[in-house]
Structures are given as structure tokens and as C-alpha cells.
């Protein structure tokens, strides 16, 4: 017999999971960055860069490659995970 337990998790609780411990990496285009941060950054729209985000989605850094983004995570004692 199989038993399942379902837990209700609020959006705030889900966002807090991994806070201060996990960061995720994602490759972005310059256009995506410019659209997300129109008043902050100006990146060549054709550029491809790697972004490091906190578990709650807060942007932490941009890097030219995945290795540099991972190094940024490790320097800040965060466990990096990749998002496709």
C-alpha cells in the first residue's frame, strides 16, 4: 500500500527555502537583462552571460561564463544549482 502526504507551502515559504544557502545559475541574453533591469544595466542585446540569483530570485551577479558565476557562489558560501 502506498501512502502520500501533501503539505501546503505558501509562496513566501517556498521563496525562503534555501535562503542564504542556495543560489542558482542561469544563462541569459543581454536583451533579457536589459528588459529586466532597464534603468540599471545596458548590455549588448546579443551578449550571452551567466547570472547568479539567490534562492528567492534576487539577482546577485553577472559573469562572462558559468565557471565565474559558480566561483561567485562559492566565494559567498552558497551552493550553486543550474536552472535550464
C-alpha positions as CSV (number, residue, x, y, z in Angstrom):
1,X,0.0,0.0,0.0
2,X,1.2,3.5,-0.8
3,X,0.8,6.4,1.5
4,X,1.1,10.0,0.3
5,X,1.3,13.1,2.4
6,X,0.7,16.6,0.9
7,X,1.9,19.7,2.5
8,X,0.7,23.2,1.8
9,X,3.5,25.6,1.3
10,X,2.9,29.3,0.9
11,X,4.7,31.3,-1.8
12,X,6.7,33.1,0.9
13,X,7.8,29.8,2.5
14,X,8.8,28.4,-0.9
15,X,10.8,31.6,-1.7
16,X,12.6,31.2,1.7
17,X,13.7,27.6,1.0
18,X,17.5,27.7,0.6
19,X,17.8,31.3,1.5
20,X,21.4,32.1,2.4
21,X,22.5,28.6,1.3
22,X,21.5,28.0,-2.3
23,X,22.0,30.1,-5.4
24,X,21.0,29.3,-8.9
25,X,22.8,29.9,-12.2
26,X,21.1,30.8,-15.4
27,X,22.4,31.8,-18.8
28,X,20.8,35.0,-20.1
29,X,21.0,37.1,-23.2
30,X,21.8,40.8,-23.0
31,X,18.3,41.5,-24.2
32,X,16.8,39.6,-21.2
33,X,19.0,41.6,-18.8
34,X,18.1,44.9,-20.4
35,X,14.4,44.1,-20.3
36,X,14.5,43.0,-16.7
37,X,16.7,46.0,-15.5
38,X,16.0,48.8,-17.9
39,X,17.2,51.6,-15.6
40,X,20.2,49.8,-14.2
41,X,22.3,48.0,-16.8
42,X,23.0,48.3,-20.5
43,X,24.3,45.1,-22.0
44,X,24.8,44.3,-25.7
45,X,21.5,42.5,-26.6
46,X,23.4,39.8,-28.4
47,X,25.6,39.0,-25.5
48,X,25.2,35.8,-23.5
49,X,26.2,36.0,-19.9
50,X,25.6,33.9,-16.8
51,X,23.6,35.3,-13.8
52,X,23.7,34.2,-10.2
53,X,20.5,34.5,-8.3
54,X,19.7,34.0,-4.6
55,X,17.2,31.2,-3.8
56,X,14.4,33.8,-3.7
57,X,15.3,35.2,-7.2
58,X,17.3,38.2,-6.1
59,X,20.0,38.9,-8.7
60,X,23.5,38.6,-7.1
61,X,25.9,38.9,-10.0
62,X,26.6,38.6,-13.7
63,X,29.5,36.7,-15.1
64,X,31.0,36.0,-18.5
65,X,30.8,32.2,-18.1
66,X,29.3,29.6,-15.8
67,X,32.6,28.9,-14.0
68,X,32.9,32.6,-12.9
69,X,29.3,32.5,-11.7
70,X,30.0,29.3,-9.7
71,X,33.1,30.9,-8.2
72,X,31.0,33.8,-7.1
73,X,28.6,31.4,-5.4
74,X,31.4,29.6,-3.6
75,X,33.0,32.8,-2.5
76,X,29.8,33.7,-0.8
77,X,29.4,30.3,0.7
78,X,26.4,29.4,-1.5
79,X,25.7,26.1,-3.1
80,X,25.1,26.7,-6.8
81,X,22.5,24.9,-8.8
82,X,21.7,25.2,-12.5
83,X,18.4,26.2,-14.0
84,X,17.6,25.4,-17.6
